Amino acid sequence: MSAALLRIIGWSYLPDFATKQALRVIHQTSFSIFHRPPPDPRTPAYALHYRLTFAAVVLCYLIYNFLDASGSIKNNFYELLGVYPNSSDATLKTAFRGFARKYHPDRVGPSGEALFIEVRDAFEALKDPVVRFAYDRFGPDVLKWKECTTMREYLRRGLLSSSLYHIMTGAGLILFSAIGKPSPIAAWRYLLFLCLFASELYLLLAPSPSALPPSPFVDAAASHATILDVVFPKRIVYQHVLLLHQVFFFLSVALSRVAPVLFPSLMRGDPIMDQQIVRAMAERLGALAKTTELEFSIMLDTELLAIHETPMVTSELSTLPRPREILKSDIMHTLTMEMEDVVVENKLKSEVGPVKTAWDFAVDKEMRKRVQGRRLQEIADKLPSQPPETGQVKIYNRARSLSF
């Protein structure tokens, strides 16, 4: 647990600190040899230098973590005896006799008694091919599984024990993705986890490298050496699995820490892709605007034809080439003026400033003038009407007299 915590702290602070120091040394060396001044920290050239140096630092730190994780794995029984995992029983017996002569408690004292007893118990247990099969895959814990007797039972018990790690790791990834910010790195973590699971399952179910008799369950297939077998020829499956667990841990932390620096476009979006998306959206909006304008023009022309002074029947509308072509120039001029007034009025209403204030003042003044006009008209209507003029009365009476 402490080693894992130290790795997390190291990945959080060490890459940035080492990159800044290494980049400063590189710039000073380049200036002293080639007389090239270092770029300004706010320029793209400096950002490129930082990413390249950061990549080199991260690669070195990954190699260091891999070597450290490999060296921290405890030696297996074959490594203690100095033989290969596919050694025969006779070879193991000869190697154990040499180990006993060298590390017997009578020779090394009480300090070597625990190691000698551990190797002796493992040697006695691994005489059984079934126990040796399980030991190669699940490590020294199988020596405590006294209830298992067959290869199937050992394999079932070992797979159940291994599944606990994957269940806890998967739950941790889901929880981390749920409480954290959405990030494309989460998909890479899940992919890395699936690769780990598939690799471990392949190693556990692959034929054993030990010189065992053929088994009808697992060892019927031919054995194929993996990359880990080539790099670590004296190690067995359970050690490879432990190494994969540690590699998965520091690669997961490295993804979260390194991806934003090495691949900024992955976190912020690629500018080229963003421009293409914006261009495509603009083209779609332009096509939609043209279609809407055409439909609105057809509707407007239809409404204008309904009020046009030239009588037309409905059947004639379809034969017209374009409705707008038969509109008179005075009607088009009037409509143009009205539309300009509407546009100016909406523009004045939407803006904020002196023009908007003047517009509101003019509208308010006009409204008050109209209210005063209505009030004066109401008062005038209530006053008694004036008597008609004499000439008008005479004409009216003379008309009545003539009618009779």
ABEGO torsion letter per residue (X at the ends): XAAAAAAAAAAAAAAAAAAAAAAAAAAAAAAAAAGBBBBBAABAAAAAAAAAAAAAAAAAAAAAAAAAAAAABBBBAAAAAGBBAABBAAAAAAAAAAAAAAABAAAAEAAAAAAAAAAAAAAAAAABAAAAAAAAAAEAAAAABAABABAAAAAAAAAAAAAAAAAAAAAAAAAAAAABBBBAAAAAAAAAAAAAAAAAAAAAABBBABBBBBBAAAAABBBBBBAAAAABAABBAAAAAAAAAAAAAAAAAAAAAAAAAABAAAAAEBAAAAAAAAAAAAAAAAAAAAAAAAAAAAAAAAAAAAABABBBBAAAAAABABAAAABBAAAAAAAAAAAAAAAAAAAAAABBEAAAAAAAAAAAAAAAAAAAAAAAAAAAAABBBBBBBAAAAAAAAAAAAAAX
